[in-house]
Amino acid sequence: MMRIAYNSPFVPPEVLAAHGAEPVRLVPPPAAADASGAPVMGMCPFARAVAGAVIASD
């Protein structure tokens, strides 16, 4: 089974599972927004937190 990682709260995991995928929702920790190093202006806080979580996981 293929795993699909997603971070949007608007994507129902049932839709992904109905197509034969294993849905894995990425929810970044709140502290990831502060340590991301991502640009602050022009980027929503949630996107910055996701970028920070990805950078921190490396």
C-alpha positions in Angstrom: 0.0 0.0 0.0 1.3 3.4 -1.0 1.6 6.0 1.8 0.4 9.5 1.0 1.6 12.3 3.3 -0.7 15.4 3.4 -1.0 18.5 5.6 -4.3 20.1 4.6 -7.2 19.8 7.0 -9.5 19.9 4.0 -8.3 16.6 2.6 -10.5 13.8 4.0 -8.4 10.7 4.7 -11.3 8.6 3.6 -10.8 9.8 0.0 -7.2 8.8 0.0 -7.9 5.4 1.6 -10.7 4.8 -0.9 -8.1 5.0 -3.7 -5.9 2.4 -2.1 -3.5 4.7 -0.3 -2.6 4.9 3.3 -3.2 8.5 4.4 -0.5 10.1 6.8 -1.4 13.6 8.0 1.6 15.8 8.8 0.8 18.1 11.7 3.8 20.3 12.5 4.6 21.1 16.1 3.9 24.7 17.1 7.6 25.3 17.9 8.6 24.5 14.3 7.4 27.9 13.1 10.0 29.7 15.2 13.0 27.7 14.2 12.3 27.1 10.5 14.5 29.7 9.0 11.8 30.1 6.3 10.9 33.6 5.2 8.4 35.3 7.4 6.8 37.9 5.1 4.5 36.5 2.4 4.1 33.1 4.0 1.2 32.0 6.2 2.1 30.7 9.7 0.9 27.2 8.9 3.0 26.9 5.8 6.0 28.3 7.7 5.4 25.6 10.4 5.3 22.8 7.8 8.5 24.1 6.3 10.1 24.3 9.7 9.1 20.7 10.5 10.5 19.5 7.3 13.8 21.4 7.8 14.0 20.2 11.5 13.5 16.5 10.4 16.6 16.6 8.2 
